[in-house]
Amino acid sequence: MAPVNGEAGRVATITVSVASHGHGVLVTELLRQLAVLDHPGVVRVVVVHNLPAADVAVPPGARFDVVQLHNTRPLGFAANHNLAFSHCTTHWFAVLNPDLEFSCGNPFPPLLDAAATDSGLGAVAPVLLDPGTRAPAPARALVTPLELLRRRLPGWAPPQQPQWLVGAFVLVRAKAFRDVGGFDARYRLYCEDVDFGLRLQLAGWRIHRVAQARVVHDKQQASHRQLRYLWWHLTGLARLWTSAAFARFLLRR
């Protein structure tokens, strides 16, 4: 059964957004994988080149359009995907990292099926798997100083359903993305996905992680190795914890 967006039974269409920071090889491979999946709903892929680079090649047989944008100066994760969304005319907007692998099957059908009968679902995401062990990443609880401590203690257990969705792969209803004004571009690299998830829910949308959809994510964890990324991580946390959205979400729990 074809996934529908709830309006006159039409097939749900998707714009995919990918930001490249000199990741031409990874982006080329991601486009190849999307072409192999050949999901009928994926009609456009927007590649935002955040650093000077040539266009990546469009894979033979791809049935989606590829729009390639080149920034005149480097932007953050949030700003790059907001820029890509300006080219979105579809029902859904998929934010994808370049370092994903679709070896566990096509994630789009189960994601769209989960949202097909629930117009209140603003965003859905697959389970992200470790590339080495194929262990699933845990669902994410609200990021607080106490939660960061608890995650390192014996007996910690993740929530059954996440309170925010990891930005490595998140499928957002375009109406919901517009409703909350997209990502907050004041975040450079970290915590914009946390903030986005909180604002979606505060605006009345629900989020959901779909167990039947699984994607391998070769996460880079650059903040563990480079001071610049660590600084962005710390400033992202500081911005999140002092934001109005964070305070409102805490009060409503």
Secondary structure, DSSP 8 states (H G I E B T S, - for coil): ---B-SSTT-B--EEEEEEESS-HHHHHHHHHHHHHHT-TTEEEEEEEESSS-------TT--SEEEEEE-SS---HHHHHHHHHTT--SSEEEEE-SSEE-TT--SHHHHHHHHHT-TTEEEEEEEEE-TTT--B---B----HHHHHHTTSTT----SS-SB--TTEEEEEHHHHHHTTSS-TT--SSSHHHHHHHHHHHTT-EEEEEEEEEEEE----GGGT-HHHHHHHHHHHHHHHTSHHHHHHHHH-
